[in-house]
Amino acid sequence: MATFSSIEWTEQTWNPTTGCSKISPGCANCYAEIMARRLQAMGVPGYERGFEVTLQPHRLDEPLKRKKPTVYFVNSMSDLFHEDIPDDYINKVLNIMRNSPRHIFQVLTKRADRMAEFFNTYDAPSNAWIGVTVENKKDGLPRLELLKSVKASVRFLSVEPLLENLGVVDFGNIEWVIVGGESGNRARLMEKKWVLNIKVQCEKQGVPFFFKQWGTWGPDMVKRQKKKNGRKLQGKTWDAMPQLVMTGL
């Protein structure tokens, strides 16, 4: 079901599919997998199969029922372009977006190759923001290049968890960059200089920069509760976003 979200860069989550599988280092400590196992143990409907990829067609029309213009993160508990999700089902999800012009839908994937191939055949809805995860150079930066080939109103990057210094990055054709550190007992360190490297390049290239969180490791490289580390970078909060355009119909 659609639920209000604690994720700083969205308003609600919508999961017309659930479940996923690991494909890169960014997946190692997947929060969605941990949450899915917990929901399965609690007997929550929709999670009977835990974190196995599962279509949830009964959830498809949820955005249609919501009148208030809303920013939705699509599949916070899955990946819309997972290889086990058929093209025709992806199109059903996209058609709900087209029929809900009052909302904005943020679609984030680590399967950029399938995403790029899919959008070579099908058009992205005008109210869909299409993004990829960029956690490192080896796996993440190739996704960035594939995203640039997609025609979308907003192309964005979730640089979370940031696992290393990305070096020099060309953010051409990218409209938004989110950066964040990892949370949880097994969280990996994110260094302040890695974050600042991205921030400076975003500023030089005119790309909105959003700093989501430090996570478990603070800017002083000390491990503590996530809340105590906060979200401030250089003494302030960075919440820049692309312009929100919703019709309100």
LODRENNU-659896 format. One record per residue: x, y, z of N, C-alpha, C, CB in turn; residue in three letters. Coordinates in steps of 0.001 Angstrom, whole numbers, plus 500000, padded with zeros to 6 digits. Glycine has a CB too. Example, Ala and Ser with C-alpha at 12.3 -4.5 7.8 and 13.67 -1.06 7.14 Angstrom:
# LODRENNU-659896
nu	nv	nw	cau	cav	caw	cu	cv	cw	cbu	cbv	cbw	residuo
513190	494310	507800	512300	495500	507800	513200	496700	507800	511308	495527	509046	ALA
512850	497750	507080	513670	498940	507140	512900	500030	507870	514084	499402	505725	SER
# end
This chain:
# LODRENNU-659896
nu	nv	nw	cau	cav	caw	cu	cv	cw	cbu	cbv	cbw	residuo
500839	498818	500000	500000	500000	500000	500880	501241	500000	499048	500001	501213	MET
500309	502376	499589	501031	503635	499641	501101	504105	501088	500358	504702	498741	ALA
502279	504537	501512	502445	504972	502893	503255	506257	502931	503127	503877	503737	THR
502993	507079	503958	503808	508260	504168	505232	507823	504465	503242	509134	505315	PHE
506183	508601	503972	507578	508167	504007	508423	509032	504927	508165	508184	502612	SER
509403	508395	505569	510396	509123	506348	511611	509473	505495	510823	508301	507564	SER
511600	509047	504238	512692	509385	503322	512621	510870	503015	512617	508541	502007	ILE
513724	511564	503219	513716	513021	503202	513354	513625	501848	515050	513524	503619	GLU
513578	512922	500763	513400	513515	499438	512104	513103	498747	514557	513146	498568	TRP
511186	512518	499477	509899	512165	498901	508790	512386	499920	509903	510708	498417	THR
507524	512118	499523	506402	512299	500435	505741	510971	500795	505378	513237	499820	GLU
505533	510124	499795	504923	508824	500042	505650	507755	499231	503414	508847	499689	GLN
505509	506507	499664	506024	505392	498879	504851	504619	498281	506917	504461	499752	THR
505105	504041	497125	504100	503238	496413	504812	502009	495877	503401	504056	495246	TRP
504360	500832	496303	505043	499591	495964	504134	498638	495180	505544	498909	497231	ASN
503987	498873	493870	503218	497937	493053	503937	496616	492829	502898	498563	491725	PRO
505219	496549	493191	505927	495277	493302	506734	495323	494596	506854	495010	492048	THR
507073	494159	495112	507945	494061	496282	509005	493000	496003	507127	493714	497576	THR
510105	493086	496727	511165	492092	496602	512198	492454	495553	510574	490758	496276	GLY
513408	491930	495747	514508	492251	494849	515608	491216	495041	515043	493693	495104	CYS
516762	491434	494400	517934	490583	494597	519186	491445	494442	517946	489384	493583	SER
520258	491036	495060	521484	491836	495106	522254	491747	493788	522376	491376	496266	LYS
522728	492914	493315	523508	492923	492077	524808	493718	492167	522675	493477	490972	ILE
525021	494468	493264	526231	495290	493355	526532	495596	494822	526069	496609	492542	SER
527713	496173	495120	528087	496449	496508	527092	497313	497267	529414	497109	496538	PRO
526375	498185	496570	525396	499024	497246	524262	498246	497867	524843	500012	496296	GLY
524075	496991	497426	522981	496142	497915	523339	495374	499196	522582	495156	496833	CYS
524586	495410	499604	525072	494512	500659	524232	494557	501928	526494	494853	500998	ALA
523861	495756	502354	523102	495912	503603	521720	496485	503323	523862	496820	504593	ASN
521037	495925	502357	519771	496471	501849	518726	496635	502960	519214	495564	500748	CYS
518277	497880	503162	517264	498154	504192	515935	497509	503832	517078	499669	504380	TYR
515618	497455	502518	514337	496900	502085	514255	495410	502382	514126	497149	500592	ALA
515362	494713	502223	515370	493277	502520	515121	493041	504002	516707	492638	502097	GLU
515780	493804	504841	515601	493679	506287	514154	493979	506667	516564	494625	507040	ILE
513596	495039	506086	512215	495423	506380	511236	494367	505894	511888	496770	505741	MET
511480	493807	504704	510580	492793	504154	510537	491552	505039	511013	492410	502737	ALA
511681	491117	505542	511718	489958	506439	510931	490254	507722	513187	489580	506780	ARG
511066	491479	508195	510347	491868	509413	508836	491870	509172	510813	493262	509895	ARG
508432	492428	508039	507005	492477	507707	506440	491077	507477	506777	493344	506463	LEU
507244	490192	506896	506819	488804	506708	506572	488142	508062	507878	488011	505905	GLN
507496	488356	509004	507357	487766	510335	506135	488305	511065	508609	488030	511159	ALA
505759	489539	510758	504595	490170	511391	503283	489770	510706	504748	491693	511366	MET
503384	489067	509578	502187	488661	508853	501527	489770	508064	501209	488103	509799	GLY
502293	490781	507675	501733	491901	506928	501390	491444	505504	502729	493100	506900	VAL
500166	491685	505035	499770	491278	503681	500702	491868	502625	498327	491707	503398	PRO
501049	491033	501652	501946	491462	500586	503366	490997	500769	501930	492935	500479	GLY
503676	490514	501983	505050	490082	502265	505108	488607	502665	505657	490944	503375	TYR
504139	487845	502182	504106	486411	502488	505347	485700	501957	502846	485769	501898	GLU
505917	486228	500885	507113	485617	500279	508395	486347	500664	506978	485596	498762	ARG
508308	487147	501718	509499	487852	502176	510018	488812	501134	510579	486873	502546	GLY
511276	488628	500720	511908	489551	499780	511995	488967	498372	513297	489921	500268	PHE
511236	487919	498105	511154	487420	496725	510389	488429	495877	510463	486017	496671	GLU
510801	488590	494628	510107	489525	493737	508661	489083	493561	510821	489616	492358	VAL
507735	489988	493869	506313	489670	493845	505536	490832	493246	505799	489347	495262	THR
504728	490561	492240	503846	491592	491694	502686	491816	492655	503324	491194	490283	LEU
502302	493085	492810	501209	493452	493725	500154	494227	492940	501739	494303	494938	GLN
499455	493567	492015	498504	494286	491143	497377	494980	491891	497908	493332	490155	PRO
497034	494489	493094	495964	495130	493864	496365	496515	494360	495577	494255	495048	HIS
497643	496848	494240	498112	498162	494675	498206	499165	493523	499462	498028	495342	ARG
497982	498701	492317	498235	499554	491157	497441	500863	491194	497904	498800	489891	LEU
496208	500806	491610	495349	501995	491498	495431	502933	492702	493922	501566	491311	ASP
496333	502681	493634	496409	503523	494840	496613	505008	494531	497536	503040	495728	GLU
497534	505377	493628	497691	506811	493340	496451	507444	492712	498870	507019	492423	PRO
495679	506650	491986	494462	507178	491362	493456	507636	492408	493827	506123	490457	LEU
493487	506995	493561	492523	507298	494626	492911	508535	495437	492392	506105	495556	LYS
494169	508957	495344	494633	510087	496145	494483	511391	495351	496109	509879	496579	ARG
493672	512298	495862	493385	513549	495164	494472	514595	495365	492061	514102	495626	LYS
495086	514599	496537	496099	515611	496817	497363	515353	495989	496436	515631	498321	LYS
497876	516374	495273	499128	516188	494540	500249	515733	495472	499529	517488	493830	PRO
500906	514661	495084	501853	513986	495969	503092	513560	495194	501197	512767	496639	THR
504228	513593	495868	505470	513045	495302	505614	511619	495818	506731	513926	495687	VAL
505590	510657	494897	505688	509245	495237	507071	508687	494877	504589	508450	494519	TYR
507671	507956	495805	508832	507128	495495	508287	505756	495122	509854	507048	496712	PHE
508511	505352	493877	507964	504103	493360	508893	502932	493706	507755	504196	491831	VAL
508320	501917	494335	509062	500700	494675	510238	500952	495619	509567	500046	493415	ASN
509935	501525	496749	510954	501647	497797	511371	500274	498311	510432	502510	498960	SER
510527	499248	498057	510788	497887	498519	511103	496933	497367	509595	497368	499299	MET
511505	497499	496225	511758	496664	495058	512541	497472	494032	510431	496135	494450	SER
512652	496936	492808	513285	497625	491693	512380	497390	490481	514773	497107	491438	ASP
511787	498454	489952	510815	498307	488875	511402	497603	487657	510282	499663	488473	LEU
512719	497698	487466	513342	497104	486286	514067	495792	486597	514316	498087	485673	PHE
513671	495158	487691	514202	493828	487990	513850	492883	486845	513643	493290	489344	HIS
514746	491958	486570	514560	491050	485439	513338	490147	485575	515782	490203	485273	GLU
512815	489979	486786	511639	489121	486986	510312	489866	486857	511711	488474	488342	ASP
510366	491157	486541	509146	491938	486355	508908	492112	484856	509244	493327	487075	ILE
507819	491581	484334	507571	491624	482887	507366	493052	482364	506350	490778	482549	PRO
507705	493260	481097	507509	494564	480468	506058	495021	480552	507950	494516	479016	ASP
505130	494094	480356	503730	494510	480348	503284	495009	481721	502841	493353	479900	ASP
503874	494457	482778	503523	494940	484113	504156	496315	484361	503982	493928	485197	TYR
505386	496503	483906	506014	497822	484017	505147	498858	483312	507449	497808	483416	ILE
504640	498498	482145	503774	499431	481413	502489	499735	482171	503436	498866	480043	ASN
501955	498771	482901	500779	499026	483724	501097	500074	484796	500282	497717	484376	LYS
502270	499945	485402	502701	500921	486415	502834	502305	485787	504048	500491	487058	VAL
503458	502372	484613	503660	503655	483945	502329	504278	483521	504567	503478	482726	LEU
501373	503457	483137	500062	503986	482744	499314	504593	483916	499220	502890	482119	ASN
499513	504022	485102	498927	504646	486303	499518	506032	486499	499173	503769	487567	ILE
500818	506171	486271	501460	507485	486384	500851	508460	485384	502983	507371	486158	MET
500692	508026	484148	500124	508897	483110	498707	509332	483468	500122	508183	481751	ARG
497978	508446	484107	496595	508747	484476	496482	509474	485817	495793	507468	484527	ASN
497633	509819	486392	497671	510559	487664	498543	511804	487497	498216	509658	488824	SER
498180	512726	486605	499054	513866	486298	499265	514822	487467	498489	514631	485145	PRO
498431	514716	488490	498600	515597	489656	499786	515171	490528	497317	515607	490497	ARG
500280	513954	490338	501376	513439	491151	502704	513455	490390	501060	512022	491615	HIS
503794	513373	491152	505131	513126	490605	505590	511769	491109	506148	514259	491013	ILE
506192	510980	490226	506632	509634	490564	508145	509523	490373	505892	508582	489700	PHE
508829	509151	491440	510285	508998	491403	510624	507512	491285	510951	509622	492676	GLN
511238	507148	490174	511594	505754	489901	513109	505622	489977	511060	505289	488502	VAL
513582	504760	490864	515015	504590	491088	515398	503138	490842	515409	505023	492523	LEU
516479	502919	490089	516887	501555	489762	518402	501384	489816	516377	501174	488383	THR
518835	500161	490056	520232	499780	489865	520403	499009	488563	520729	498939	491050	LYS
519293	498721	487902	519337	497955	486648	519201	498915	485475	518209	496872	486607	ARG
520210	499756	485340	520160	500823	484343	520192	500291	482924	521306	501778	484549	ALA
520806	499128	482707	520857	498575	481360	519454	498229	480872	521759	497332	481322	ASP
518669	497566	481723	517299	497244	481312	516449	498507	481206	516658	496259	482303	ARG
516649	499428	482132	515901	500684	482097	516121	501409	480776	516309	501585	483269	MET
517396	501549	480361	517713	502257	479124	517128	501530	477922	519230	502408	478965	ALA
517206	500205	477920	516647	499420	476826	515123	499576	476772	517029	497936	476981	GLU
514493	499554	477932	513037	499693	478007	512599	501030	477432	512553	499556	479458	PHE
513282	502118	477838	512867	503440	477393	513337	503763	475973	513389	504480	478348	PHE
514084	502872	475359	514321	502983	473921	513075	502606	473139	515495	502098	473497	ASN
512222	501789	473762	510989	501321	473123	509766	502088	473595	510794	499845	473389	THR
509723	502390	474900	508556	503051	475496	508953	504422	476026	507949	502187	476633	TYR
507998	505345	476022	508239	506691	476542	508008	506734	478051	507332	507714	475835	ASP
508834	507488	478733	508611	507721	480162	507489	508740	480326	509917	508216	480864	ALA
506595	508554	481291	505550	509554	481543	506176	510911	481870	504627	509097	482700	PRO
505492	511976	481497	506046	513316	481710	506176	513663	483185	505182	514348	481022	SER
505408	512991	484046	505471	513255	485490	506307	512207	486227	504061	513295	486079	ASN
507145	511479	485492	508040	510494	486117	509465	511020	486142	507983	509145	485367	ALA
510077	510979	487310	511494	511280	487462	512235	509949	487466	511778	512109	488776	TRP
513205	509807	486599	513909	508537	486439	515318	508672	487009	513955	508109	484940	ILE
515686	507732	487904	516985	507827	488556	517705	506500	488658	516825	508403	489916	GLY
519003	506586	488935	519827	505392	489168	520649	505593	490431	520757	505101	487949	VAL
521046	504474	491016	521927	504499	492177	523378	504527	491717	521668	503280	493093	THR
524179	505373	492357	525610	505466	492049	526365	505367	493369	525961	506808	491283	VAL
526786	504152	493724	527467	503968	495005	528987	503984	494896	527032	502677	495623	GLU
529501	503741	493682	530951	503683	493485	531258	503956	492016	531528	502297	493926	ASN
532532	503873	491658	532932	504111	490269	532589	502930	489376	534424	504400	490190	LYS
532955	501728	489798	532859	500545	488945	531414	500225	488544	533469	499350	489655	LYS
530511	500231	489503	529121	499862	489230	528236	501071	488968	528562	499070	490387	ASP
528477	502159	489692	527577	503292	489646	527742	504221	488461	527733	504059	490856	GLY
528990	504553	488108	529191	505517	487031	528708	505019	485663	530646	505871	486946	LEU
528843	503719	485352	528217	503245	484102	526700	503426	484092	528548	501777	483882	PRO
526048	503304	485242	524603	503549	485305	524290	505007	484974	524051	503189	486702	ARG
525136	505894	485467	524965	507323	485181	524971	507567	483676	526078	508154	485861	LEU
525898	506964	482973	525981	507166	481532	524756	506609	480823	527242	506519	480980	GLU
524238	505469	481278	523030	504908	480673	521818	505805	480929	522767	503497	481219	LEU
521750	506379	482126	520633	507270	482464	520598	508478	481540	520736	507731	483923	LEU
521746	508979	481166	521800	510159	480311	521112	509938	478967	523237	510564	480086	LYS
521014	508681	478559	520386	508369	477265	518862	508335	477341	520893	507034	476752	SER
518313	508376	478552	516864	508267	478743	516209	509636	478634	516541	507629	480108	VAL
515136	509716	477871	514384	510956	477766	513376	511015	478900	513679	511071	476390	LYS
513587	511929	479834	512706	512071	480995	512700	513523	481425	513156	511149	482166	ALA
511613	513927	482095	511514	515317	482548	512580	515631	483587	510123	515597	483124	SER
512895	514640	484431	513960	514772	485428	514728	513459	485476	513384	515140	486843	VAL
516048	513561	485347	516938	512415	485564	517724	512696	486838	517905	512174	484329	ARG
517743	511722	487755	518383	512001	489038	519265	510840	489493	517328	512297	490098	PHE
520169	511160	490417	521081	510174	490982	520852	510054	492476	522542	510549	490690	LEU
520801	508820	492963	520847	508565	494397	522244	508022	494702	519710	507555	494854	SER
523092	508881	495190	524470	508495	495507	524476	508040	496970	525495	509696	495259	VAL
523867	506889	497185	523672	506361	498538	523544	504838	498497	522418	506989	499193	GLU
524310	504105	499267	525383	504619	500113	526617	504976	499285	525750	503592	501187	PRO
527186	506130	499543	528417	506541	498873	529573	505761	499495	528647	508093	498992	LEU
530228	504933	498700	531229	503997	499227	532670	504388	498918	530969	502632	498679	LEU
532859	505405	498070	534218	505835	497751	534164	507206	497090	534930	504804	496827	GLU
535309	507803	496902	535394	509070	496191	535145	508812	494708	536779	509751	496418	ASN
534185	509500	494133	533832	509269	492731	534749	509983	491753	532418	509702	492486	LEU
535624	510853	492269	536514	511576	491380	535767	512623	490574	537220	510614	490454	GLY
536235	512864	489342	535599	513849	488472	534392	513214	487791	536604	514393	487418	VAL
533235	513887	487892	531995	513351	487342	531345	514402	486440	531023	512923	488480	VAL
530923	513971	485254	530173	514838	484347	528684	514651	484629	530507	514521	482845	ASP
528054	515683	485209	526631	515623	485536	525752	516197	484423	526368	516369	486829	PHE
526280	516276	483210	525479	516748	482089	524239	515892	481897	526307	516758	480816	GLY
523094	516516	481615	521799	515846	481439	521265	515214	482724	521919	514783	480376	ASN
521811	515607	483863	521308	515154	485168	520712	516371	485877	522457	514484	486039	ILE
519484	516221	486363	518775	517360	486955	518780	517380	488479	517365	517365	486479	GLU
519314	516346	489119	519251	516299	490590	520220	515237	491094	517795	515997	491087	TRP
520920	515556	492185	521840	514605	492811	521564	514537	494308	523317	515004	492547	VAL
521281	513334	494797	521070	513068	496220	522292	512298	496728	519729	512256	496470	ILE
522806	512672	497893	523950	511970	498476	523624	511569	499908	525225	512853	498434	VAL
524041	510374	500293	523812	509926	501662	524733	508796	502067	522387	509495	501831	GLY
524938	508680	503374	525727	507592	503925	524846	506430	504350	526548	508080	505101	GLY
525474	505325	504677	524756	504095	505019	524385	504062	506497	525602	502871	504665	GLU
523267	503402	506796	522802	503246	508176	522838	501774	508578	521371	503814	508340	SER
522721	501541	509887	522668	500174	510381	523971	499718	511027	522317	499248	509261	GLY
523899	498576	511698	525058	498064	512432	526255	497751	511537	524668	496827	513189	ASN
525983	497388	510290	527056	497024	509365	527403	498144	508388	526667	495789	508595	ARG
526965	499347	508696	527170	500470	507784	528640	500690	507471	526579	501733	508373	ALA
528897	501015	506216	530249	501319	505769	530492	502828	505815	530485	500775	504343	ARG
531721	503199	506044	532103	504596	506245	531929	505430	504970	533549	504675	506722	LEU
531412	506649	505134	531406	507650	504071	532216	508840	504562	529940	508075	503677	MET
533237	509207	503826	534105	510310	504250	533560	511654	503775	535530	510105	503718	GLU
533761	512657	504609	533272	514001	504315	533828	514522	503000	533633	514953	505443	LYS
535092	514255	502716	535704	514784	501494	535062	514192	500237	537208	514500	501492	LYS
534530	512971	500349	533837	512369	499202	532555	513145	498890	533507	510877	499483	TRP
531843	513527	499961	530588	514273	499803	530869	515660	499227	529845	514394	501161	VAL
531872	516331	499778	532195	517678	499319	532650	517677	497858	533280	518291	500206	LEU
533329	516628	497441	533746	516512	496046	532536	516554	495114	534539	515212	495828	ASN
531469	515855	495491	530252	515843	494672	529534	517188	494754	529308	514708	495123	ILE
529431	517717	495958	528737	518999	496158	529370	520105	495317	528758	519396	497646	LYS
530673	520208	495357	531379	521255	494615	531142	521110	493115	532888	521209	494919	VAL
531187	519875	492627	530967	519654	491202	529524	519950	490797	531324	518223	490835	GLN
528573	519632	491678	527181	519975	491394	527011	521490	491287	526253	519410	492487	CYS
527621	522220	492197	527518	523680	492180	528124	524259	490906	528211	524279	493411	GLU
529270	523734	490499	529939	524234	489299	529137	523921	488040	531338	523636	489186	LYS
528415	522780	488066	527683	522350	486882	526195	522714	486933	527833	520861	486711	GLN
525798	523418	488002	524421	523904	488100	523388	522832	488354	524065	524615	486865	GLY
523745	521811	489128	522839	520697	489417	522377	520780	490869	523530	519331	489140	VAL
521070	520747	491141	520588	520777	492531	521182	519631	493349	519050	520701	492566	PRO
521660	519960	494549	522333	519003	495426	521514	518822	496691	523772	519473	495768	PHE
521232	517564	497030	520430	517229	498210	521247	516288	499087	519056	516577	497806	PHE
521556	516733	500317	522296	515858	501234	521296	515191	502172	523378	516660	502045	PHE
521135	513887	502022	520099	513144	502736	520478	512857	504186	519813	511844	502021	LYS
521684	512344	504406	522061	511951	505772	523532	511548	505824	521170	510786	506272	GLN
524082	511574	507049	525400	510977	507284	525267	509479	507506	526093	511636	508493	TRP
524158	509069	508112	523994	507659	508433	524667	507316	509753	524558	506792	507316	GLY
525190	506125	509831	525767	505627	511087	527124	506259	511405	525915	504116	511023	THR
527867	506635	510379	529176	507276	510577	529028	508780	510418	530231	506723	509572	TRP
529521	509533	511403	529444	510983	511341	530550	511569	510492	529498	511567	512724	GLY
530509	512889	510251	531559	513548	509473	532927	513479	510151	531187	514995	509233	PRO
532919	513204	511454	534171	513041	512207	534662	511598	512184	533982	513496	513653	ASP
533986	510734	511385	534348	509324	511239	534164	508545	512535	535785	509202	510772	MET
533204	508985	513352	532839	508287	514579	531484	507626	514365	532804	509261	515802	VAL
531376	506373	514812	530150	505606	514634	529198	505877	515799	530460	504092	514522	LYS
527945	506231	515466	526956	506532	516495	525558	506381	515898	527164	507967	517069	ARG
524519	506635	516688	523151	506572	516171	522958	507587	515048	522130	506823	517302	GLN
522225	507179	514029	522028	508024	512846	521483	509401	513202	521086	507343	511871	LYS
520516	509448	514114	519896	510721	514477	520910	511707	515042	518786	510492	515486	LYS
521896	511191	515768	522896	512065	516383	523844	512663	515348	523693	511294	517427	LYS
524002	511977	514221	524868	512512	513168	524156	513566	512324	525361	511383	512272	ASN
522829	513456	512224	522055	514465	511529	522282	514512	510029	522356	515781	512100	GLY
521923	515672	509446	521985	515849	507998	522822	517045	507572	520603	515995	507450	ARG
523397	517760	508517	524092	518993	508148	525472	518725	507552	524227	519892	509361	LYS
525790	519516	506538	527085	519488	505875	527591	520911	505836	526996	518869	504438	LEU
528774	521134	506360	529334	522487	506457	528381	523422	507212	529626	523050	505048	GLN
527732	522873	508248	526909	523680	509129	525505	523995	508644	527591	524920	509383	GLY
525085	523430	507503	523742	523721	507013	523135	522494	506341	523771	524903	506035	LYS
521827	522580	506102	521100	521507	505435	520953	521840	503957	519712	521287	506088	THR
521233	520858	503112	521178	521053	501660	520004	520255	501106	522521	520619	500975	TRP
518931	520961	500732	517678	520318	500335	517228	520712	498928	516590	520662	501326	ASP
518145	521085	498065	517769	521528	496722	517101	520392	495952	519005	522040	495953	ALA
516031	520738	495225	515304	519775	494398	514956	520418	493064	514021	519280	495118	MET
514692	519592	492043	514154	520155	490805	512798	520802	491080	514024	519060	489710	PRO
512377	521659	490191	511072	522307	490363	509967	521273	490307	510846	523389	489287	GLN
509069	521338	491294	507928	520440	491324	506819	521035	490453	507434	520208	492788	LEU
506416	520292	489430	505340	520749	488545	504232	519710	488579	505855	520977	487078	VAL
503138	520041	489257	501992	519137	489349	500755	519911	488920	501824	518558	490803	MET
499915	519267	488151	498759	519972	487599	497663	520198	488634	498198	519200	486428	THR
497582	519337	489652	496527	519454	490643	495158	519045	490135	496468	520844	491136	GLY
495134	518383	488994	493842	517961	488420	493158	516925	489296	494039	517394	487008	LEU
# end
